[in-house]
Amino acid sequence: MEIAKEKEMIIFDLDGTLAKSKDYVDSEMSVLLGNLLKIKKVAVISGGAFPQIEKLLLSKLDCDKDSLSNLFIFPASATSFYKYKMGEWENVYTEEINQSQRQQIIEALEESLIEAGYEKPEYVYGEIIEDRGTQITFSGLGQKAPLEEKLKWDPNRILRKKIVKAFESRMSDFDAKIGGSTSIDVNRKGIDKAYGIKQIEKNLEITIKKMIFIGEALYEGGNDHPVIQTGVETLAVKNSEETKEFIRKIII
């Protein structure tokens, strides 16, 4: 933990790390992050789009506006970047996949679901396949499924591994990564959370040795796992409660 205290930049995943999957950060996490932002630069790299991060995280933060200048948001695996400036969140860049390619991805995903044996539930919560512009995301029960349902759906990631394998046999120019409790994120080759680490280094001019990344999907095949190849210091957590404990030790 002493090593973490020396880092200039603390980087978090969102789902499963700062909050339960697709859920709001709770009041305790909000206060802890607010205190962390007083002493450290903080970045969030998420598969989610900015409006989702704004709703689930930013709207709940318990901190002053000056501290927000230490917070940097990298949605959709860092294919976009937002920073707080002049009282609002400014979009620094956005890298969209072109419309033709997005349609090809969606069609390949639909075929892969059939091949892998995915059966659409009788009731789904929102879209199964979501076009976010910068990436395409599959959610087994729909984007808005309640956490208790999601945790029961594919706990060992067996079905999603089959879907990923089927998809990558069709679309070799794109990467499919398992993330969250029910999802798969599809991006251009090389667009993953390792790309996010490099974008932080490039845009914020902070060297990788001065960063630490905290995430719950650092396992092989998880959407946090690619950060390891950058050489960034990492900490694997099981849930947001373990993340809270990490933050407490930093701000003491």
N, C-alpha and C positions, 0 to 999 in steps of 0.2 A: 504493500500500500504506500510505502514511502516513495517508491518509484512513481506511482500515479500522482502523488502530490507535487512532484517536480515537473509534470507535463504542463505545457502551455495550453493545449487543446484537448478537451474531453469530448469524444464522439460517441453518440448513442444511436442504436436502432430504436424504433418506436414501438411497434406491436410486440408484446411479450416482454419488452425490456423496460420501457417507461410506463406502459399501461397494459392492461389486458387487451387481447386482440380486438381491434376495431372499437375500443372503448375509450372513454375520456380518462386523462390522467386524474388521479384522485387528489384530494386536498393536501394530503401529506406530501405526495410527490411534487405538487405545485410549489409548496413552500420550500422544499429541499432544493429544487431546481432554481428557485429565485435566489436562495442563499449562495448556491454554486456560481450563478452568473455574476455575483458581486466580486468573485475572486478569480474566475477562470473564463476563458473563451469556450463556448459549447457549440457543437454542431450536431444536427440530427440528419441522418441519412435514412430515408424510408422508401419503401416501394409505393407508398400512397401518394396521391396527388396533393398539391398544395392546399386546396379547399378542405380536404379531409384533415390534414395536419393542423390547419388553422382552427378547425372546429374542435378537434379532440385534444389538442395540446395548447396552442397559442391562446385560445379564448379562456383557458383555465389557469394560466400562469399567474402566480402571486409574486410579482416583482415590479420595480419602478421602471419607467421608460428608459432611463439612462442605462440600466442593466441589459435591456433588450439589444443594445448595440453590440453586446458580447455573444449574441445568439445568431446562428447561421443555419438556414434550413435548405436541405438538398433533397427535394422530392423525387419520386420515380427513379430511384437509383442514381441520383445526381445528374439526371438529364435536364434538370432545371435547378436554379439557385436563387434564393431570396435572402435579403438582409434588411435589417431595420434601419431606416434613414428618414430623417425629417418627420418623425411621427407616424410612418407607415411602412408596410412591407414592400420593398422594391424588388421586382423581378430583374435579376442581373442577366440571366440568359435562359433560353429554353431550346432544347434540341428535339424536335418532333420526328418521328418515323413518317415517311411519306404515306399518303392515303392508300396507294396501290399495295404497298408492302403490308400495311396494317390489315387490309382485307385478306391478303394471302395468309397472314398469320392466323387470323380468325378461322378461316376455312381449314387450315392445317390442324388447329386446335380441335375443331369440331370432329374431324376425322380421327384424331388421336384419342379423343374421349371414347368414341365407339370402339376403337381397337383395344383400348385398355380395359374395357368393360365397365366404364362409368355409367351409372343409371341415374338419370335426373330424378331427384326426390319429387314426391307428389306436390309438396309445397316448397317453394324457394323464396328466399328473402332478397329481392332485388336481382340485379343482373348476374348471370353465371359467367359470362365473358364481357369484360369491360374494356372499352377502347379509351385509354387515357391520353392518346395523342403521342406521348413520349414512350409509352409501353402498353402492352396488352396484358391484362390480368384475368386469370381464371379463378373463380371461387366456387368450391364444390357445392355449397348450400346457398350461394348468393352473397353479394357484398355486405348485406345488412343482417346476416344471420346472428342470432344471440349466441353468446360465448358458450353457454352450457351445451348447445347443440353442436357447435363447431368442435369442441373438445372430444366429442364422441365419434366424429365422422371418420377421420383417417389418422388415428393417433400415432401409428407407426410409419406413416408416410408411404405405405406399400403401394396404394393405388396411384398416388401422385408420382412416384418413381416410374411406374409403368407409363403414365401419361407423358412424362418428360422424355422417356426413351422413344416412345412412338412419335412425338413431335419432332425431336431432333433428327430422326431418320428422314423426315420430310423437309425440314427447314434448317439446313446445316449452317446458314449464315446468321442464325439467331440463337441466343442462349435462353433456355428455360430453367428457372431456379425456383425451388420450393421455398415458400415463405409463409409465415403466420401459421394458423391452425388448419386452414382449408385451401390455401391459395398457391398459385404458380404465377410468377412474373416472367414475361417474355420481353427481351430487349435485343437490340443489335449485339452482335458478337463483341465481347469486351466491355459492354455496358453493364456493370454490376457494382457492388459496393467497393471493390478495389478501385474502380474508376472514380468512385466518390472520394476515396482517400486522396487520389491523385489530383482531383479537382479542388479539394480543400488546400492541398499543398500549393497548387498553381494560383488559385484566386486569392488566398489569404496569406500567401508567402510564409507559411509555417512548415518547417521541415518535418518529415515523417517521424523522426526520432523524438520530436517534441509532442507527439500525439499518443493517445490511448483510445482504443475502440472497445465499447461494451455492447454485447449483443447476446441474444438467446438462440441464435441459429448459426453458431460457428462450427457445427458438426459438418462432416463431409456431405456435400450436396445441399446444405442449407444456404439461404441467400446472404448470410453474413460471412460464410466461409472464405469467399474470394479475397477478403481484406488481408488474410494471412500472408498471401504471396507478396504483398507490398513491404513486409517487414515491420508493419506497425505493431506496437505493443497491444495485446488483446486481453480481455477478461470475459470469459463465458459465464453467463448467469442463467438461472432456470426461470426466473420470473421477475416482476417489478419489485417484489419485496427484497430480493437480493440486490437489485440495483439501488434501492433506497439505502441499504446498509453500506454499499460502496460510497455513495455520496456523503453519508454521515461521516465516514472516516476521512474524506477529503476536506470537509468544511470545519472539522474540529480545530 
